[in-house]
């Protein structure tokens, strides 16, 4: 979280002993819960109430110390502020008394110290997730909305992770809220064929969220794994719900867990295929791998293999390999061939070529790269040049390799990537 | 100058926290709590509290009450604490550790007057010069 620390001037050590991400998690949970009470058309009110509760904590806690049950404190404060809001706002109309009566009992237990429990919002979270993935919203807007509403990220943090302007994210969120309000979208789950289509959309958005997290872009502002872990959390609640408990969803969760387990430490930079070789496999998260294998097994209940299945399968082979050299490359290549049949994007083809190098040698791999139909689309991407550099290097064509690495350095966006590529370039130049 | 009654630390701020993300807020509040907890542990904390943003101002012979006395003020009162310190310098040193300073919070440090106050150094100098 380097950037954030610089912005706020706060060291992470100050937060020692605090539940990790307490505020962000509670913000997501409380907005979710309030959205369930207020309705989607008043999503902004829910967000504002929760923000105010956090501000209260900020103003009051220093003088009294952290409450013994901080989550319960935030829940109770949110409750009081929500009641105030409902009472003050005239446009809650005829529902006002009903809402007041409901909120007075919220979150449903007598003790005044009761925090919001997982059970309180499990259902609303899934409904909200499905609503956020409404087909009228672009996938980018869906992801931004999920991160803002369900996960408690600020627009600035989302913008930082996606390397786009904060104003663009704010606009995206405002448009999304407006669409939900005007459509109007309810929190009822779709049924029948609509449910299937919407679930696909949810899976796609979570996949997009996870990939953004893995990408170099996610790195510096939020901490690389942050978005990936959020995607995993959401996918886990999805498969735990009847509306999401499907083999494809399990496959998606498996691929997230099996890839997430191998995410490199922030200092190591982005994890592309080329760098797998230098990774310390003892650092892989065995717990995540075990969970991933479990969901991969659940995913096998389906007759049809989706691209989620195939990608999870590829990740599983990597996870099962004791070393880079001892990896079952032939099996990975086969999975990539199947994946290409689903998704003939040049990025998949490029990764397949890296695998092909392990099975058939660098020359065959270079030929495969050159034969990628949409190769020009990759020209501006550093990875193409990095891959070609690596393949030429393995053939001992050091000059050609150096030229590729040189281009790759110019195109790489992340500092850690640039450092790695510069190192490779220097090796080629004999420095 | 007597230091027996301690020092009043007055925290004023603009609404600097409105643009913080929850994650940032947690970091900020954690550092504030840690700072104040440390003062308590060191026995330097004699009292203090946060105050609400809304209040009333009562003024003048007509005892006029205004709702929003701070409407034009850029900074509003956030809270106060009473600090035990051996000298104004020590109190200032403590105030300089306030984590809020990085976010535009200002801390005013004032010795609390005793019943039979002694003369300020500055006043003493002024008097002896005459």
Interface residues (C-beta under 8 A of the other chain):
Chain A: X4 X5 X7 X8 X9 X10 X11 X12 X14 X15 X16 X18 X21 X22 X23 X24 X26 X27 X51 X54 X55 X57 X58 X59 X60 X61 X62 X63 X65 X66 X152 X153 X154 X156 X157
Chain B: X17 X18 X19 X20 X21 X22 X23 X24 X25 X26 X27 X28 X29 X30 X31 X32 X33 X34 X35 X36 X37 X40 X48 X49 X50 X78 X79 X81 X99 X102 X103
